[in-house]
Amino acid sequence: MSKDWVWVALLALSGFLIGGVYTTWKTAKFMATVLAVCALLAAGGAVAWMLS
């Protein structure tokens, strides 16, 4: 995988995790919170990778 596509993959992962947050929020708030934290980490990693 090229270095230029890593941040795109991280953003895609972040979007996937946000979808999981949306889906699980009504039934399992703790798991939704864990997924939200993971989504924020993936998005932050993507931004950091893109800026470096």
Residue frames as qw, qx, qy, qz and C-alpha x, y, z in Angstrom:
[[0.000, 0.889, 0.457, 0.000, 0.00, 0.00, 0.00],
 [0.396, 0.507, -0.020, 0.766, 1.36, 3.37, -0.98],
 [0.269, -0.250, -0.482, 0.796, 1.92, 5.98, 1.71],
 [0.191, -0.065, -0.159, -0.966, -0.52, 8.32, -0.02],
 [0.567, -0.286, -0.583, -0.507, -3.42, 5.93, 0.46],
 [0.370, -0.160, -0.784, 0.472, -2.95, 5.29, 4.17],
 [0.126, 0.152, 0.353, -0.914, -4.83, 8.41, 5.22],
 [0.549, -0.005, -0.398, -0.735, -7.66, 7.54, 2.82],
 [0.589, -0.142, -0.796, -0.018, -7.92, 4.09, 4.40],
 [0.209, -0.170, -0.648, 0.713, -7.94, 5.65, 7.88],
 [0.334, 0.085, 0.046, -0.938, -10.73, 8.03, 6.90],
 [0.627, -0.062, -0.609, -0.483, -12.71, 5.11, 5.48],
 [0.470, -0.162, -0.804, 0.325, -12.19, 3.19, 8.72],
 [0.024, 0.121, 0.418, -0.900, -13.34, 6.23, 10.66],
 [0.506, 0.018, -0.238, -0.829, -16.52, 6.46, 8.59],
 [0.622, -0.100, -0.759, -0.162, -17.18, 2.76, 9.08],
 [0.327, -0.169, -0.723, 0.585, -16.79, 3.15, 12.84],
 [0.231, 0.077, 0.180, -0.953, -19.11, 6.17, 12.91],
 [0.617, -0.074, -0.512, -0.593, -21.70, 4.04, 11.19],
 [0.552, -0.159, -0.793, 0.205, -21.26, 1.51, 13.98],
 [0.055, -0.107, -0.488, 0.865, -21.77, 4.26, 16.54],
 [0.446, 0.008, -0.150, -0.882, -24.99, 5.30, 14.85],
 [0.661, -0.086, -0.668, -0.332, -26.23, 1.72, 14.72],
 [0.576, -0.188, -0.732, 0.311, -25.41, 0.70, 18.29],
 [0.011, -0.311, 0.300, -0.902, -26.27, 3.92, 20.15],
 [0.640, -0.338, -0.079, -0.686, -29.82, 2.92, 21.15],
 [0.925, -0.187, -0.311, -0.117, -28.96, -0.58, 22.35],
 [0.835, -0.268, -0.149, 0.457, -25.40, -0.47, 23.71],
 [0.038, 0.993, -0.038, 0.106, -24.23, 3.01, 24.66],
 [0.569, -0.660, 0.420, 0.254, -20.94, 1.81, 26.16],
 [0.704, 0.103, 0.551, 0.437, -19.96, -0.01, 22.96],
 [0.366, 0.843, 0.286, 0.272, -21.04, 3.00, 20.91],
 [0.234, -0.950, 0.191, 0.075, -18.77, 5.18, 23.03],
 [0.669, -0.361, 0.534, 0.370, -15.85, 2.80, 22.48],
 [0.610, 0.458, 0.503, 0.407, -16.50, 2.88, 18.73],
 [0.126, 0.977, 0.125, 0.116, -16.68, 6.69, 18.80],
 [0.433, -0.786, 0.365, 0.249, -13.30, 6.91, 20.51],
 [0.675, -0.043, 0.601, 0.426, -11.82, 4.54, 17.93],
 [0.451, 0.742, 0.406, 0.283, -13.35, 6.63, 15.13],
 [0.082, -0.993, 0.082, 0.037, -11.83, 9.79, 16.55],
 [0.571, -0.540, 0.512, 0.346, -8.42, 8.11, 16.81],
 [0.645, 0.278, 0.582, 0.408, -8.65, 6.91, 13.20],
 [0.279, 0.903, 0.254, 0.205, -9.70, 10.36, 11.96],
 [0.290, -0.914, 0.241, 0.150, -6.94, 12.02, 13.97],
 [0.665, -0.269, 0.572, 0.397, -4.42, 9.58, 12.60],
 [0.568, 0.568, 0.483, 0.349, -5.60, 10.29, 9.07],
 [0.080, 0.992, 0.046, 0.086, -5.22, 14.03, 9.55],
 [0.472, -0.742, 0.410, 0.241, -1.80, 13.63, 11.14],
 [0.700, 0.025, 0.587, 0.405, -0.67, 11.32, 8.31],
 [0.452, 0.764, 0.371, 0.273, -1.98, 13.71, 5.69],
 [0.059, -0.994, 0.082, -0.028, -0.19, 16.71, 7.22],
 [0.607, -0.591, 0.444, 0.292, 3.14, 14.94, 7.68]]
